[in-house]
């Protein structure tokens, strides 16, 4: 899909003003977007009072595309300042938009953070960073960021992923492909629903990569949920060399199908891409970072949806490589 082909939901002017006013009020009270229990409680309080029209645009993803683009928010390129040189130096850069994203996320479910990633913040800054150009993480640039499920290694991963665009002068696209649009044989589906291979922690989780809590368990790539297939997919961190030839061939056919149905979503400042992390794998096209304060800059929030049944119950027994998700309470 191109940006124009992605389902779009439009916030009205009243809703945009409401979100900005509330976010500024919370920021003035706490003087930071680094979330505390008190700040999260205030976000939940205000999120519960957002207008019905705004809440309607944040209803669950409801198409086989498994995503939508939320439009209407405005970002002033001068006001937000230069693109940070890395997440570690970003601090409270463009902090009001961190809180806007938290408000949106709290309407849709429970925002989550990770103790081992970006200092436990609930909103991450996704920017290219020197020295990380070739990694399979959001800090990379010159390589294709392979299509993947966000935090696929962990049973507590998000149900929904939100990417809010602060800056994208070069029209760099996020790639996205839905499992609901692929064509696979029953034999391949049967193979890929078996828990044969583990998914290892990615390079953003250095502590998890050194976890010594026993052999990682195999997990299914596909799962039959009530309304259709869901997936858990991260080929860059899946030891495919350990698979049987038949399993590896089925996995490769799935990869090829996801590539066939993949589309590109090039976000403009103020747009928020909302992805169903159980249906859609996402990635990013390669680009050349300048490191001059004008590079692409996204903000990322992750959301868990209470009582959602889109994953095998066996995931509850996984160790998660010692990583703990911190979950806020929804409005």
N, C-alpha and C positions, 0 to 999 in steps of 0.2 A: 504494500500500500504506500502511496505517497502521502504527504501531510494532508493534502486535500481530500484523499480517500479515507482517512481515519475518521471514525465517528467523532463528532464535535458536540460539545455541550457549552452553551454560552451563559455566563453569569450576567445578570442585568446590572445596570449602573447602580441601582440601590444596593444590591448584594455586594458589589465590589467596594462601594463606599463603606458599607457596614464592616466588611472584613478588615479593611485598612484601619478604620477608626478603632476597632476593638484591639487589633494587633498593636497599634501605637499606644493604646492605653495600658496594655499588659507590659509592653517594653518600658514605658515610663515608670511603671511600678517596680519592676525588677531590675532594670538597667542592664539586662543581659538576656540572651536567648539560650544560654546554657541551662538546661532544664533542671529544676528542683521539684520535689513533690508539691511544694506550694505553687510554683508556676504552672505545673501540669494541672493542678486542681482548679486554678483560675481559668486556664484554657478550656477545661471541661465545662466549667460554669458558663462561660460565654458561648461556647459551641452549642450548648443546649438551647440557647436563646436566639440563634441565628434564624433568619426568616425562612419560611417554608419554601420559597422559591429557590433559595440557595441550597437548602437541604435536598430539594428534589434533584438538582443537578449533580448531587453527590450520591445518588442512589447506586445500587450495585451495578457492576458491568453487566450489560444485558444483551450483548451480541456475540456471535461466534468469533469475532475479531479479538475479543478478550481485552479490549482497551478502549480508552477514549481520550480526547484532548479537551481539557477545560480551558476556555478562553474568557477574556474579559479583564484580568488583572493587568495592571500597568507597571512597568519597570522603567525608571529613569536611569539611563546609562551613566550619566554624570553623578547622580546622587549615590549610586551603589559603590562607587570607587573602583579602583583597579581590580582585575581578577587576581585573587590570591595566588601566591607562588606554590602553595600546597595546602592541603587541608589543615596541616599543623600550624600554619601561620594565619589561617582564615579568622580564627577567633569569632568575634561577633560581627563580621562583615555582612552588610545587608541583613541585619538581624531581624528587622521587621518582617521580612519574608520567611524567615525561619518560623516565626509565630503564626503567620498566615497559613503556612503549610501544616503546622500543628493543629490549627483550627479545622482545616479541611480534613485532615487525617482522623481527628477525633470524632467528626460527624460520621465517618465511614467505619470506624472500629476503634481499636486500641493501638495508638502509636507504640512502637518498640524501639529500643536501642540495644547496643551490644557492649558489654563491659570491655571487650577486647578490640573495639574499633572506634576510631575518631573520638577518643577520650570519653566514651559513653554518651555522646550527644545524640539526641533524638532526630536531629536534622543534620545531614552530612553535606559538606561542600565537595562537589565533584569537579576537579580541575586537573589539567595536565601538570605533572611535576617533573622537574629535571632528574634524570637518573632512573626514571620509571617508565621510559618510553615504550619498552618492549614487554612489559608485564601484562598478564591477563587480569588487570584491575582497572578501576575507574581513573586511576592516575596515569594510565598509559596514553599514547597518542599515535605513534607511527605504525602500530600493528592493528589489525582487525581485532576488536574485542569480540571474541567468539560468542555466538548466541548461547545463553545460559539462563537457568532459573536462579534468581537472586538468593544467595546464601544456601545453595542447594545441599551443602554438607550437613545442615542442621535441621532437626525435626521442629524447631521453634521458629523457622523462617517465616517471613511475612506472607500473608495471603494477597496483599496488595502492595504495589510499589508505586511511589509518586516521584516524578522528576519534574521539578519546577525550573524553568529557564530564566536565568539572570542575564546571560549574554551569549550570543551565537552569531557573531559577525560573518563567520565563514560558512554558515548554513550546514554545519556538520550534523549528519543524520544519526539518530538512534534506529537500529534495526529491530524488527519485531515479527514473530511468527507464532501462530496459534495452533495448538495440537488439534483443534476442532476442524481445521481446514486441510489436514494432511490426508493422504490415502495410503493405508497400510493393509497388508494381508492379515487374515486372522492368525496365521502361523506366526508372523512377526509380532503381533500384539501379544500372543500367548507367551512368546519368549521374553518379551520386554516387561511383562508384568511379574516375572519371577525375580526375587531378590538375589541377584547373582554378583553384582559388583558394588563396591563402596564408592562414595563420592568424598574426596579428600578436601580439607579446608583450603581455601584459596590464599593467595599471597597477602591479602589484607589482614589475615589472622595469623600472625607469626607465632603467638603462644599456642594456638590450636594445632599448628603444624608440628610442634614438638610434644604434643600430648602423649603420655605413656600410660594410657588406661586400658590397654588391651587391643586386640585386633579389631579393626573397623569392620562393621557388619555390612553385608551386601544389602542393597536397597533396590526396589523395583524402579525402573525408569518410567513406566506407565502404570496407571491405576484406574480401575473402573469406578468412578463416582456415580452418584445417583442420576446425574443429568448428562453423563458422557465421560470421555477419557480426560484425565489430568496427567501432568508429567512432572518429573523431577530430573533435570537434565543439565549436566555441566561437563562436556567432553574434555575440556582442558584439564580437569582435575579428576577424571575417571580413568582408572588403570585398565584400559581396553586390551592391553597386551595379555592380561590375565584371563580374558574371556575365551570361551570356546569359539571355534571358527563360525559356528552357526549364530551364536549370540552376537558376536562382533559384526557379522554381516547384517543382522537385523538392525543393530544400532546404527550402522552406517547408512542403511536405507532410511531410517528415521531422520538422520542428519540431512540426507539429501532431500527428503520431503520438506523438512522445515526450511531448508534453503530455497526450495521451489516456491513456497507460499510466503516467503519473507517479504516484508515491505519496509519502506524507509519513512521515518517521521522526523522531519527537520523542524525543531521547535523554535519559535520566536520568543523574545523576551516577554514574560508575563504568562506564557502558556504553560500548562501543567499536564504532563502525560501521566495517566493513571493506568497501570498494567495489572491484570489479574495474574499473579505469580504462579498460580496452579495451571493456567492454560497457556500462557505466553512465555516464550523465551525471548530475551532481548540482548542486544549487543550494540556495537558502535563501529562506524566506518573509520578507517585510518585517517589521520590528518597530521599536518606539520605544525607543532606548537611553536609560538614565537617567544613566550615567556617575557612579554613586554606589557602585561597588564590588560591586554585586549583579547586573550584567549577565551574559548568556550568555558562557560561557568554554569553548572547546574546545581540545584539543591535537591537532596534526596531524602524522602521520608518513607518509612516502612510501617505497615499496618497489619495487625492481626484482627480477624473477624471472629468474635466469640461464637462458639458452638457450630462453626462451619465444619462440614463433613466432606472434605475433598481429598483426604489422605488416609493411608492404611493405619489401622489402630496400632500395628506393630511399631510404628515410629516412636510411640511413647516409651519404648524400651531402649532407645538409642542413647549413647552417652554424650553426643554432641561435641566430642573432642574437648570437653571441659569448658566450653563456652556457655555463658548464661545470657539469655535475653532479658532485658528489663522492660516490663510492660506497664504502660500507663492505663488508666481507666477511662473508658469512653464516656461521652455525654449521654 
